[in-house]
């Protein structure tokens, strides 16, 4: 097995199990070969969609993970995948439906199995709130990268230098975020703009609390590095994963209303994202490709904006995924070009 493929061993195994489960679910719900094949196809599409939407997530995860202690790296790659697959792809949608419908968790499971159309309707009704919360969290994540005064590598020179120069001013990220939220809220009807801003503020507060708690927890360790060494970084990465998964979970209902197929398809995709994260850390890909991380954060910035706009207009998830792939691909090509130019300069 090649050195690259070995990173995806568990993902391949999970894929085989997941596809077999999707066939079984298809037979259980339809009792026909056509239904089995349809469920198998939807599962495959959902997995591909999750991978395309979360590739930038893998890059950002790797950037944080490489600075974590080995113990917490292992915990993120083991406990984290359980939280990502079962927590965000199963428990999270059930919790939303349970809260929105005023029922218990088991009643939400029964609703998903017996009345998937109503279950999907409740999830879609909650989409604007989720988009405001998740979009704000991701916007803060992107701004934390571009407003870093210590960042010395700039892919889009003038623009990134401008933001980095003003990043040393305390509270700039909060100021920019509030300005964006106020601007976006103007496009919502009066009855919805207040709700949008409320959920967005919760997203901002969650980001700030996660960073504050992470800094407090990690500063107790010997490394004393905020949001890098252990539990703080773990919490930050889990919240980041959650924000990325919002879009995929909601968008999955456009393809199917079956909760179990959604969980299987998105779970397969999450396994590949984890495998890519491990590969990026161990192979040192981020160091080898200078602007790859920049492309990922531009993709996060675009994703945040798209999440704000989704309650106002329909933006296919395929478009969102393609934008991320294009940005990361462009950053990769720029990194290769930069390396060749600098290698040629060094040899002269």
Secondary structure, 3 states (H helix, E strand, C coil): CCCCHHHHHHHHHHHHHHHHHHHHHHHHHHCCHHHHHHHHHHHHHHHHHHHHHHHHHHHHHHHHHCCCCHHHHHHHHHHHHHHHHHHHHHHHHHHHHHHHHCCCHHHHHHHHHHCHHHHHHHHHHCHHHHHHHHHHHHHHHHHHHHCCCCCCCCCCHHHHHHHHHHCCCCCHHHHHHHHHHHHHHCCCCHHHHHHHHHHHHHHHHHHHHHHHHHHHHHCCCCCCCCCCCCHHHHHHHHHHHHHHHHHHHHHHCCCCCCHHHHHHHHHHHHHHHHHHHHHHHHCCHHHHCCCHHHHHHHHHHHHHHHHHHHCCCCCCHHHHHHHHHHHHHHHHHHHHHHHHHHHHHHHC
